[in-house]
Amino acid sequence: MPPQPILVKDIMTKSLVMVASSATVNEAAKLMENAGVGSVVVMEKDVPVGIMTDRDFAIRIAAHAYPIHTKIRQVMSSPLIHISPADELWVAADLMYSRKIRRLPVLDEDELLGIITATDLVKLFVVCNREDQRKVYYHALTKLFDDSNEHEIATY
């Protein structure tokens, strides 16, 4: 019997830090600091609508000198890129790679269930057996090859 695929729900982090879109960037930063996390999911009427990451603070807020009382809805990353808990882990990895993101909220319909991060993927890779690592390596090479061919075609 072949091994079962690893699903997003198998490794996602279920504890999340959420913030209302009406909160200020200062309030969001304090929440992140107190929880020791690198992002907050932004909510409106119990529906996730965006995400604010530590990188957003460094790039968007600091680079553009937004005041600390700026509402999070003005600077959050939106629309929210997300994944289903039933998707295979490699789908999440591909989505994170192609969209150049490090955190991917897990939603079932509009219900926020968890988050998967680049760190989660690295942790999993560290404990993979040799066969799993070969699959990851093959998948990565295939992706790089496909991307380079796409780039060659686009440049002509």
N, C-alpha and C positions, 0 to 999 in steps of 0.2 A: 504494500500500500504506500503510495507516494506521500511525502510529508505534507501536512496542511499548510497553506499559505499563511503568513503572518498578516493579520488584519490591523488596521489603524486602532481599533478598539482594544487590541491586545497590549499596546504599549503607550497609548495616550495618557497624559496626566489629567486626572479628573478634578484636581483642586485648581480653581481658577480665581483670578482677581478681576472683578468687573467694576466698571464705573459708568455712571450716567453720562450721557452726551452733554448734559448741562454743567458738568463739573469743570473746574478750571484745570489747566495744565499743571499748576502747582499741586492741587489736590491729587491728581493722578500720579504725579511723581512721588509724592509722599506715600501713597498706597503701594506703589512699586517698591520703594525703599523698605517700608515696614514689612512687606511680604517676602522680600528678597527675590523678586521676579524681574524679568526683562520686558514684560508687556502687560497691558491691561486690555480686556475686551470691552468695547464701548457699547452700551445698551441704550435702547429707546423703547419704552413700554414693554419691557421684558424680551425684546428681540435684539439679537446682536447685529449691529450696523457698521462696526468698524473696529480697528485695533490701533493702539498707540504703543510703540515700542521704544526701548531705550535709544535705538538708532534714530527714530523720529525726533526724539528730544534733541539729540546732538545735531542732526542735519536741519530739520525744519525749524525748530524753535530757536535754537542758538544761532544758526546761520542767518535767520531772517529777523532776529531780535524781537520775537514776539514777547509781550509782557506776560508775567506769570499768571495774570488773571484772565488770559485768553481762554475761551471755552474750548473744551476738548473736541467738540464737533467741527471746529474750524481747522484743526490741524491733524485729525486722525486719518489713517489710511482707510479709504472707502472707495468703492464697495468692498465688502469683506470677502476675501478669498478664503474658501473653506473646503472641507472634505467630509465625506460620510464615514461613520464608524465601521461600516461594512466593506469599505474599499481596502484593497491590498496595500501593504506598506509601500511597495514600489511605486504605486500610483501617487502616494503622498510625496515620496522622494522626487519623482519626476515633476510634480506640480511645484514643489519648492524650488527645484533647480530652474525650471523654465520661467518662473515668475520672479526669481531672485529674492525669495523670502526665506526667513529662518524660523517662522512660527506659523502654524496652520491650525486655526480653530476647527474643532470637530462638531458638526451639526447634524442633527436628525430632524428634518424639516426646519423649523425655526428654533428648535430647542438646542441650546448650547450644552454639549456633553463633556467636552474636554478640549485639550490642545496637544498638538504634537510639534516638537521642536527639532531643530538640527541636532541638538545635544542628545535627544532621545534616539535619533538614528545612529549617532556615533556610539552611544552606550550599547545599543543592540549589536552593532557591527563588532565591537570588542569581544562579545561573548558568542559570536557565530562560530559554527564549526567550519572546517576547511571547505566542504562542499557548498555551504551557504556563501562563504567568501568568494568562491569561484563564480557563483551565480551573480553576485553583486559586481564583481570585476567584469564579467562578460556583459552584463547589463550596462555598466558604465562605458565600456569600450564601444558598444553598439550605439549608445546615445551620443558619444563624442563623434563617432564616425558619421552618424546621421546628421548631426549639427554641422560638421565641416562640409559635408556634401551639399547641405542646404545653403550654406554660406557661398560655396563655389558657384552654385547655380544662380544665386541672387546677384553675384558680382558681374555676371556676363551681360 
